[in-house]
Amino acid sequence: MRDPLFEKGLRSDRLGRPGKMFVAGCRKGRFLRSAQEKGFICVQSGRKVLNLDFAYVEGNRKMVSLVRVDLDRLFMSFDELRTLLQELVDEGRLPCMPHLVVGDVAPILGDGGTISDMLVRPHLWFILPAAVNMSDKGRAGPKRLLDAVYRGLCHALLGLGADPDAPALLVRGKNPLSPW
């Protein structure tokens, strides 16, 4: 159980350009699928701003501009993850830092009885400046390139626990705009 949460304004405004691009990468409100649990994603309401408050969201599957990489690992803190990602960027194995990182935070009991927050199985969101048409009418070349980019990102992040068996280009994942 979590305590009630009240915020003023839109979270996408506080996340800057990546937050606004994430909103643009999601479908319109009456088609946007979201949920509090990942197994029950469906259209919740006709308003996009309300759907983007749910913990899990699905981006636009026809015009893909969101690429999610799932890390199946626990990190001692967000700073640890940021350091490990920066090392991959510095080595040239990763082209850039992810635009948005979202994961659950769980308290753990550390040495000396101190409690610290652990980052649990984060999702890394990379946002493309232009969407790729993945429908039947989309060109094959850009589709193959997007698939190769996704596989390259997964390969570069295997050391951090990237899930290579996650469905390629699944635009469903933890919502960086959700307060949960």
Secondary structure, DSSP 4 states (H G I P E B T S, - for coil): --------S-HHHHTHHHHHHHHHTBPPTTT-EEESSGGG-EE--S-HHHHTTSSEEEB-SSEEEEEEEEB-SEES-HHHHHHHHHHHHHHTSSSS--SEEEEEEEEEE-GGG-EEEEEEEEEEEEEEEEEEE-STTS-HHHHHHHHHHHHHHHHHTGGGTB-TTSPTT--EEE-TT---
